Amino acid sequence: AGDTPVYLVGGAIRDRLLGRKRRDLDFSLGEEQVRPLARKVANSYKGSFYVLDEKRNAARVILGSNAQRMVLDFAAFRGGTLESDLYGRDFTINSMAVEIHQPEKMIDPLHGARHLKDKTLKPCGPSAFQDDPVRAMRAIRMCVSFGLRMDEETTGLLRRSVDKLGDVSIERRRDELFHL
């Protein structure tokens, strides 16, 4: 990946802490390295390569098939740095990272591991639900799936964002309902 470190981010770290297996992994890295690295991984493991999002510079690699299928998503740092990427995510339990060459060192600026241990769901920032109202639906799913609870502040932020769900495409709302 050149001089840019590659980070495993998000739900894979959360699931690792919970002892759950995961077949989809998200990697964040420098913008100029996304497609070259994703293509290299696809070629090395005889996988399929797709550009997921031209604007956000995201690519997907699919390895294997059916029950053995692995999905690897590669995306440029949101905001240009790992720190801005983690702060821009939905919930603290999804804002952890590990540099792939230093897997023993977790990067957790928003204390997601502690929140996971305490069974508490917290947004990464006060505007998390306003920035993406589907996160209100995702919050309910996370609480149910992982046995989490929300504090009063988080519940208040969620409630204030629900009226904005109508601004979100029906496909995104449908997809979140299917996940529920």
Backbone as CSV, one residue per row, in Angstrom:
resi,resn,N_x,N_y,N_z,CA_x,CA_y,CA_z,C_x,C_y,C_z
1,ALA,0.819,-1.198,0.000,0.000,0.000,0.000,0.852,1.246,0.000
2,GLY,2.069,1.144,-0.486,2.917,2.334,-0.531,3.301,2.766,0.863
3,ASP,3.391,4.084,1.071,3.769,4.625,2.374,2.572,4.802,3.295
4,THR,1.370,4.628,2.776,0.169,4.859,3.562,-0.211,3.612,4.344
5,PRO,-0.350,3.728,5.655,-0.818,2.581,6.441,-2.255,2.215,6.053
6,VAL,-2.596,0.968,6.224,-3.929,0.455,5.932,-4.550,0.034,7.259
7,TYR,-5.778,0.479,7.500,-6.449,0.209,8.772,-7.702,-0.622,8.567
8,LEU,-7.849,-1.670,9.357,-9.103,-2.396,9.473,-9.950,-1.559,10.420
9,VAL,-11.167,-1.232,10.014,-11.990,-0.303,10.795,-13.407,-0.840,10.996
10,GLY,-14.098,-0.217,11.942,-15.533,-0.422,12.074,-15.961,-1.710,12.736
11,GLY,-17.014,-2.297,12.151,-17.680,-3.454,12.736,-16.788,-4.668,12.928
12,ALA,-15.753,-4.817,12.124,-14.854,-5.965,12.285,-14.135,-5.912,13.629
13,ILE,-13.754,-4.716,14.044,-13.083,-4.573,15.339,-14.079,-4.859,16.459
14,ARG,-15.264,-4.281,16.349,-16.333,-4.524,17.336,-16.620,-6.018,17.460
15,ASP,-16.799,-6.674,16.314,-17.129,-8.096,16.338,-15.980,-8.934,16.895
16,ARG,-14.758,-8.532,16.613,-13.602,-9.233,17.182,-13.625,-9.156,18.708
17,LEU,-13.945,-7.989,19.238,-14.026,-7.825,20.691,-15.153,-8.663,21.296
18,LEU,-16.207,-8.868,20.516,-17.349,-9.671,20.979,-17.158,-11.166,20.715
19,GLY,-16.061,-11.533,20.050,-15.814,-12.929,19.733,-16.672,-13.461,18.602
20,ARG,-17.167,-12.555,17.760,-18.004,-12.948,16.620,-17.171,-12.989,15.355
21,LYS,-17.500,-13.940,14.491,-16.821,-14.025,13.186,-17.511,-13.082,12.214
22,ARG,-16.738,-12.602,11.278,-17.264,-11.644,10.312,-16.710,-11.982,8.936
23,ARG,-17.555,-11.888,7.931,-17.153,-12.216,6.565,-17.084,-10.970,5.684
24,ASP,-17.271,-9.800,6.298,-17.080,-8.562,5.544,-16.194,-7.641,6.369
25,LEU,-15.171,-7.132,5.720,-14.168,-6.313,6.385,-14.060,-4.972,5.674
26,ASP,-13.897,-3.916,6.451,-13.745,-2.568,5.914,-12.338,-2.067,6.218
27,PHE,-11.701,-1.525,5.181,-10.359,-0.972,5.322,-10.381,0.494,4.929
28,SER,-9.694,1.324,5.706,-9.548,2.745,5.389,-8.069,3.033,5.153
29,LEU,-7.820,3.892,4.163,-6.444,4.218,3.820,-6.406,5.496,3.000
30,GLY,-5.205,5.925,2.669,-5.032,7.133,1.881,-5.679,7.024,0.510
31,GLU,-6.220,8.131,0.051,-7.014,8.173,-1.180,-6.308,7.589,-2.392
32,GLU,-5.036,7.922,-2.568,-4.314,7.486,-3.768,-4.032,5.978,-3.773
33,GLN,-4.206,5.319,-2.646,-3.872,3.901,-2.550,-5.080,2.960,-2.646
34,VAL,-6.304,3.492,-2.592,-7.499,2.647,-2.499,-7.597,1.650,-3.650
35,ARG,-7.705,2.146,-4.860,-7.904,1.237,-5.998,-6.695,0.355,-6.280
36,PRO,-5.473,0.899,-6.256,-4.328,0.007,-6.493,-4.259,-1.147,-5.487
37,LEU,-4.511,-0.860,-4.210,-4.450,-1.920,-3.210,-5.592,-2.921,-3.401
38,ALA,-6.799,-2.421,-3.621,-7.944,-3.321,-3.813,-7.714,-4.225,-5.026
39,ARG,-7.214,-3.660,-6.133,-6.920,-4.471,-7.321,-5.841,-5.519,-7.021
40,LYS,-4.826,-5.110,-6.281,-3.740,-6.027,-5.937,-4.272,-7.191,-5.096
41,VAL,-5.120,-6.908,-4.131,-5.708,-7.960,-3.299,-6.571,-8.884,-4.155
42,ALA,-7.412,-8.299,-5.000,-8.269,-9.108,-5.876,-7.433,-10.013,-6.773
43,ASN,-6.390,-9.470,-7.370,-5.537,-10.260,-8.256,-4.781,-11.350,-7.493
44,SER,-4.267,-11.010,-6.319,-3.486,-11.965,-5.529,-4.311,-13.155,-5.067
45,TYR,-5.585,-12.917,-4.768,-6.438,-13.985,-4.231,-7.503,-14.447,-5.228
46,LYS,-7.324,-14.076,-6.491,-8.257,-14.457,-7.558,-9.697,-14.066,-7.223
47,GLY,-9.829,-12.833,-6.753,-11.152,-12.312,-6.411,-11.676,-11.375,-7.466
48,SER,-12.873,-10.874,-7.220,-13.508,-9.903,-8.124,-13.322,-8.506,-7.560
49,PHE,-13.055,-7.558,-8.447,-12.838,-6.158,-8.063,-13.959,-5.300,-8.632
50,TYR,-14.498,-4.401,-7.811,-15.543,-3.469,-8.251,-15.268,-2.091,-7.662
51,VAL,-15.541,-1.057,-8.432,-15.557,0.290,-7.875,-16.940,0.470,-7.261
52,LEU,-16.980,0.701,-5.962,-18.258,0.859,-5.246,-18.818,2.258,-5.385
53,ASP,-17.955,3.228,-5.204,-18.400,4.612,-5.189,-17.269,5.480,-5.734
54,GLU,-17.466,5.960,-6.947,-16.458,6.780,-7.616,-16.161,8.047,-6.814
55,LYS,-17.222,8.711,-6.361,-17.087,9.991,-5.655,-16.344,9.849,-4.325
56,ARG,-16.670,8.800,-3.589,-16.046,8.602,-2.270,-14.803,7.726,-2.333
57,ASN,-14.418,7.340,-3.537,-13.222,6.530,-3.738,-13.277,5.262,-2.892
58,ALA,-14.233,4.414,-3.210,-14.401,3.153,-2.499,-14.437,2.006,-3.501
59,ALA,-13.802,0.904,-3.125,-13.749,-0.281,-3.981,-14.066,-1.518,-3.151
60,ARG,-14.555,-2.544,-3.827,-14.919,-3.800,-3.161,-14.192,-4.949,-3.834
61,VAL,-13.753,-5.877,-3.006,-13.165,-7.125,-3.479,-13.993,-8.252,-2.895
62,ILE,-14.402,-9.185,-3.749,-15.154,-10.354,-3.300,-14.290,-11.579,-3.526
63,LEU,-14.077,-12.318,-2.444,-13.260,-13.525,-2.487,-14.148,-14.732,-2.201
64,GLY,-13.951,-15.803,-2.919,-14.721,-17.018,-2.694,-16.147,-16.867,-3.193
65,SER,-16.985,-17.824,-2.798,-18.387,-17.778,-3.209,-19.257,-18.420,-2.142
66,ASN,-20.533,-18.126,-2.213,-21.557,-18.674,-1.323,-21.165,-18.570,0.151
67,ALA,-21.176,-19.674,0.876,-20.931,-19.650,2.320,-19.506,-19.224,2.659
68,GLN,-18.581,-19.409,1.731,-17.181,-19.052,1.977,-16.833,-17.637,1.504
69,ARG,-17.810,-16.912,1.036,-17.576,-15.591,0.456,-17.092,-14.590,1.501
70,MET,-16.074,-13.832,1.127,-15.566,-12.722,1.947,-15.710,-11.446,1.133
71,VAL,-16.166,-10.397,1.771,-16.305,-9.099,1.124,-15.349,-8.132,1.815
72,LEU,-14.453,-7.557,1.032,-13.475,-6.599,1.539,-13.751,-5.249,0.893
73,ASP,-14.083,-4.255,1.699,-14.312,-2.909,1.182,-13.127,-2.024,1.548
74,PHE,-12.657,-1.287,0.565,-11.532,-0.372,0.723,-12.038,1.031,0.432
75,ALA,-11.764,1.971,1.336,-12.229,3.341,1.129,-11.189,4.330,1.631
76,ALA,-11.188,5.492,1.000,-10.312,6.576,1.439,-10.800,7.093,2.787
77,PHE,-9.853,7.578,3.588,-10.216,8.189,4.863,-11.273,9.258,4.640
78,ARG,-12.331,9.238,5.411,-13.317,10.323,5.378,-12.665,11.523,6.040
79,GLY,-12.579,12.622,5.355,-11.946,13.803,5.917,-10.441,13.826,5.774
80,GLY,-9.866,12.831,5.117,-8.448,12.862,4.807,-7.513,12.214,5.810
81,THR,-7.964,11.923,7.032,-7.104,11.291,8.035,-7.872,10.179,8.745
82,LEU,-7.138,9.282,9.369,-7.787,8.217,10.137,-8.636,8.817,11.257
83,GLU,-8.089,9.807,11.947,-8.832,10.411,13.059,-10.168,10.999,12.594
84,SER,-10.155,11.763,11.505,-11.413,12.338,11.013,-12.358,11.237,10.550
85,ASP,-11.806,10.176,9.988,-12.622,9.040,9.565,-13.344,8.428,10.769
86,LEU,-12.621,8.172,11.838,-13.224,7.547,13.019,-14.249,8.465,13.685
87,TYR,-13.955,9.752,13.759,-14.893,10.700,14.371,-16.147,10.885,13.520
88,GLY,-16.066,10.589,12.222,-17.210,10.760,11.331,-18.105,9.542,11.223
89,ARG,-17.792,8.493,11.937,-18.597,7.269,11.871,-19.859,7.402,12.715
90,ASP,-20.684,6.362,12.674,-21.978,6.438,13.345,-21.882,6.348,14.864
91,PHE,-21.357,5.225,15.375,-21.337,4.988,16.817,-19.921,4.671,17.275
92,THR,-19.657,4.961,18.543,-18.309,4.754,19.075,-17.884,3.298,18.972
93,ILE,-18.836,2.358,19.057,-18.478,0.937,18.963,-18.054,0.552,17.544
94,ASN,-18.266,1.455,16.595,-17.842,1.244,15.209,-16.719,2.197,14.808
95,SER,-16.144,2.880,15.782,-15.117,3.879,15.461,-13.745,3.469,15.994
96,MET,-13.472,2.188,15.907,-12.171,1.671,16.322,-11.428,1.194,15.073
97,ALA,-10.109,1.150,15.174,-9.290,0.738,14.036,-8.063,-0.015,14.511
98,VAL,-7.508,-0.797,13.591,-6.254,-1.501,13.825,-5.438,-1.377,12.544
99,GLU,-4.193,-0.938,12.653,-3.312,-0.889,11.498,-2.919,-2.332,11.190
100,ILE,-3.068,-2.761,9.946,-2.944,-4.194,9.646,-1.564,-4.768,9.956
101,HIS,-0.536,-3.943,10.031,0.802,-4.438,10.363,1.093,-4.344,11.852
102,GLN,0.139,-3.829,12.622,0.262,-3.757,14.085,-1.072,-4.173,14.715
103,PRO,-1.516,-5.408,14.495,-2.853,-5.816,14.941,-3.045,-5.825,16.449
104,GLU,-1.966,-5.812,17.188,-2.088,-5.811,18.646,-2.403,-4.427,19.217
105,LYS,-2.298,-3.390,18.391,-2.483,-2.014,18.863,-3.792,-1.442,18.317
106,MET,-4.793,-1.364,19.185,-6.087,-0.827,18.758,-6.095,0.693,18.899
107,ILE,-6.701,1.363,17.938,-6.858,2.817,17.952,-8.328,3.085,18.270
108,ASP,-8.582,3.722,19.398,-9.943,3.873,19.917,-10.134,5.256,20.553
109,PRO,-10.121,6.310,19.736,-10.175,7.662,20.307,-11.505,8.016,20.986
110,LEU,-12.583,7.325,20.660,-13.893,7.652,21.242,-14.338,6.629,22.286
111,HIS,-13.412,5.762,22.707,-13.659,4.796,23.794,-14.753,3.787,23.462
112,GLY,-14.811,3.368,22.208,-15.810,2.397,21.788,-15.691,1.064,22.498
113,ALA,-14.463,0.618,22.780,-14.281,-0.669,23.474,-14.886,-0.598,24.870
114,ARG,-14.686,0.516,25.549,-15.277,0.674,26.893,-16.798,0.724,26.801
115,HIS,-17.335,1.445,25.813,-18.791,1.514,25.654,-19.364,0.136,25.339
116,LEU,-18.655,-0.638,24.539,-19.105,-1.991,24.220,-19.120,-2.856,25.484
117,LYS,-18.066,-2.751,26.270,-17.988,-3.505,27.527,-19.104,-3.086,28.482
118,ASP,-19.402,-1.770,28.504,-20.451,-1.232,29.383,-21.849,-1.409,28.800
119,LYS,-21.933,-1.984,27.580,-23.217,-2.225,26.897,-23.976,-0.923,26.630
120,THR,-23.228,0.116,26.237,-23.808,1.431,25.978,-23.576,1.824,24.532
121,LEU,-24.641,2.292,23.862,-24.517,2.789,22.500,-24.450,4.303,22.537
122,LYS,-23.379,4.842,21.984,-23.207,6.296,21.937,-22.834,6.704,20.512
123,PRO,-23.415,7.795,20.034,-23.015,8.294,18.708,-21.614,8.899,18.790
124,CYS,-20.962,8.989,17.641,-19.617,9.567,17.603,-19.616,11.069,17.844
125,GLY,-20.748,11.701,17.634,-20.844,13.132,17.861,-22.292,13.556,17.970
126,PRO,-22.533,14.777,18.429,-23.909,15.235,18.628,-24.727,15.364,17.346
127,SER,-24.061,15.434,16.199,-24.800,15.563,14.941,-24.905,14.238,14.177
128,ALA,-24.503,13.139,14.791,-24.452,11.845,14.079,-25.803,11.476,13.473
129,PHE,-26.896,11.644,14.205,-28.218,11.272,13.694,-28.719,12.288,12.674
130,GLN,-28.402,13.545,12.868,-28.804,14.573,11.913,-28.031,14.413,10.600
131,ASP,-26.758,14.030,10.705,-25.927,13.839,9.509,-26.461,12.709,8.636
132,ASP,-26.999,11.676,9.271,-27.568,10.536,8.542,-28.703,9.959,9.382
133,PRO,-29.939,10.363,9.098,-31.083,9.924,9.904,-31.301,8.409,9.940
134,VAL,-30.778,7.671,8.959,-30.904,6.205,8.988,-30.193,5.634,10.220
135,ARG,-29.271,6.398,10.757,-28.573,5.958,11.960,-29.534,5.773,13.136
136,ALA,-30.667,6.448,13.112,-31.672,6.245,14.163,-32.192,4.814,14.101
137,MET,-32.458,4.334,12.909,-32.906,2.958,12.733,-31.779,1.978,13.083
138,ARG,-30.584,2.326,12.662,-29.425,1.471,12.940,-29.166,1.390,14.444
139,ALA,-29.413,2.469,15.160,-29.217,2.470,16.616,-30.107,1.428,17.285
140,ILE,-31.350,1.354,16.854,-32.268,0.359,17.413,-31.741,-1.044,17.107
141,ARG,-31.319,-1.261,15.872,-30.782,-2.570,15.483,-29.563,-2.936,16.311
142,MET,-28.654,-1.986,16.510,-27.449,-2.247,17.300,-27.800,-2.605,18.741
143,CYS,-28.744,-1.881,19.310,-29.146,-2.164,20.687,-29.707,-3.577,20.815
144,VAL,-30.555,-3.948,19.888,-31.160,-5.290,19.914,-30.104,-6.358,19.629
145,SER,-29.308,-6.164,18.608,-28.321,-7.171,18.193,-27.242,-7.428,19.235
146,PHE,-26.826,-6.375,19.923,-25.687,-6.498,20.832,-26.065,-6.310,22.307
147,GLY,-27.357,-6.215,22.593,-27.790,-6.064,23.982,-27.322,-4.760,24.608
148,LEU,-27.374,-3.673,23.831,-26.916,-2.366,24.303,-28.089,-1.509,24.763
149,ARG,-27.763,-0.442,25.466,-28.772,0.544,25.860,-28.245,1.936,25.500
150,MET,-29.180,2.870,25.386,-28.816,4.258,25.106,-29.078,5.097,26.347
151,ASP,-28.196,6.045,26.625,-28.443,6.969,27.727,-29.447,8.029,27.273
152,GLU,-29.872,8.871,28.198,-30.893,9.888,27.883,-30.435,10.851,26.799
153,GLU,-29.177,11.231,26.830,-28.664,12.173,25.822,-28.770,11.565,24.416
154,THR,-28.343,10.309,24.280,-28.405,9.635,22.982,-29.844,9.467,22.535
155,THR,-30.712,9.070,23.447,-32.129,8.914,23.113,-32.722,10.233,22.637
156,GLY,-32.366,11.329,23.284,-32.847,12.652,22.871,-32.363,13.024,21.483
157,LEU,-31.081,12.765,21.189,-30.536,13.050,19.861,-31.258,12.220,18.797
158,LEU,-31.515,10.968,19.122,-32.216,10.082,18.192,-33.624,10.607,17.919
159,ARG,-34.340,10.933,18.961,-35.731,11.409,18.798,-35.799,12.671,17.950
160,ARG,-34.813,13.559,18.108,-34.821,14.808,17.335,-34.509,14.580,15.856
161,SER,-34.016,13.413,15.514,-33.662,13.154,14.113,-34.722,12.356,13.359
162,VAL,-35.655,11.747,14.064,-36.618,10.845,13.433,-37.424,11.543,12.340
163,ASP,-37.790,12.798,12.534,-38.583,13.501,11.510,-37.812,13.683,10.198
164,LYS,-36.496,13.523,10.220,-35.691,13.653,9.007,-35.587,12.337,8.218
165,LEU,-36.121,11.251,8.768,-36.067,9.969,8.058,-36.774,10.042,6.703
166,GLY,-37.784,10.866,6.597,-38.494,11.029,5.332,-37.631,11.616,4.230
167,ASP,-36.524,12.260,4.602,-35.603,12.841,3.621,-34.649,11.798,3.029
168,VAL,-34.648,10.609,3.609,-33.740,9.543,3.197,-34.438,8.667,2.163
169,SER,-33.681,8.176,1.204,-34.283,7.343,0.157,-34.981,6.133,0.764
170,ILE,-36.056,5.744,0.120,-36.822,4.594,0.591,-35.976,3.323,0.555
171,GLU,-35.033,3.239,-0.386,-34.167,2.061,-0.482,-33.279,1.926,0.753
172,ARG,-32.723,3.038,1.211,-31.868,2.976,2.410,-32.685,2.612,3.640
173,ARG,-33.888,3.162,3.746,-34.759,2.800,4.885,-35.158,1.335,4.807
174,ARG,-35.506,0.873,3.609,-35.873,-0.529,3.411,-34.719,-1.448,3.802
175,ASP,-33.517,-1.112,3.343,-32.355,-1.949,3.649,-32.136,-2.060,5.157
176,GLU,-32.300,-0.962,5.856,-32.119,-1.000,7.314,-33.223,-1.821,7.974
177,LEU,-34.443,-1.738,7.469,-35.525,-2.567,8.007,-35.233,-4.054,7.797
178,PHE,-34.690,-4.418,6.631,-34.326,-5.809,6.394,-33.247,-6.276,7.364
179,HIS,-32.317,-5.395,7.699,-31.286,-5.752,8.676,-31.888,-5.995,10.052
180,LEU,-32.940,-5.239,10.373,-33.624,-5.432,11.665,-34.212,-6.824,11.732
